[in-house]
Amino acid sequence: MNGSAAMVSVEGLSIHFGGVAALSDLSFEVGEGQITGLIGPNGAGKTTCFNCITGLYRPSAGTVVFKGQNLTRLAPHRIAGRRIARTFQNLELFPSMTALENVMVGGANRARALELLDYVGQRDNAARIVHGLPFGARKMIEIARALAMEPELLLLDEPASGFGHDAIGQIGDTIERIRSDFKTTILMVEHSMQLVMRVCNRIIVLQSGQKLAEGDPAAIAANPAVIEAYLGS
């Protein structure tokens, strides 16, 4: 982890659905202050891993340890109370509420919620009902809501989805600013390898619920098993 202490330790995590192993003996660490990428094909277990970390799923084996505390049997609201926030692959905003109201749900007062919307470039949409907004705008609003919780650990599930290729640089800038400005550690699931390779200090590659590889971006880009299974020639 390039000398960074582990903020999160996932140890031997396993979970099954209907006899199918969604995760199998998965172990990795997330270094404090780093941006760690979790990548792999669809169905590799990435979002399932997020759901185990945040308490939405209870694993059949293994532990999730955050800053020395075992989270594995805690309810989701107790995990969130430890300043762990996330976004979702499929948006979990309140569609009939305004952007401002959605951010305030994260615990911010009106003034702070407006600041956070401005931070992610959505101040002009503050009074608009989120249902009518473009998908990319809603992704940014969901990030603002997560930031309202002042997270020490922020889990981003496909932050670049809904954006064109030309917006990847801007999204990368935003993620790096969040890490710096909020002093937060980030674990990110993402399919855009351009974004992953740009912002991540470390990358974990999953395949069929197991860890295929782990390393810095250069090592992952040159790993023959990763190239064959995911990156392509």
Secondary structure, 3 states (H helix, E strand, C coil): CCCCCEEEEEEEEEEEECCEEEEEEEEEEEECCCEEEEECCCCCCHHHHHHHHCCCCCCCEEEEEECCEECCCCCHHHHHCCCEEECCCCCCCCCCCEHHHHHHHCCCCHHHHHHHHHHCCCHHHCCCEHHHCCHHHHHHHHHHHHHCCCCCEEEEECCCCCCCHHHHHHHHHHHHHHHHHCCCEEEEECCCHHHHHHHCCEEEEEECCEEEEEECHHHHHCCHHHHHHHHCC
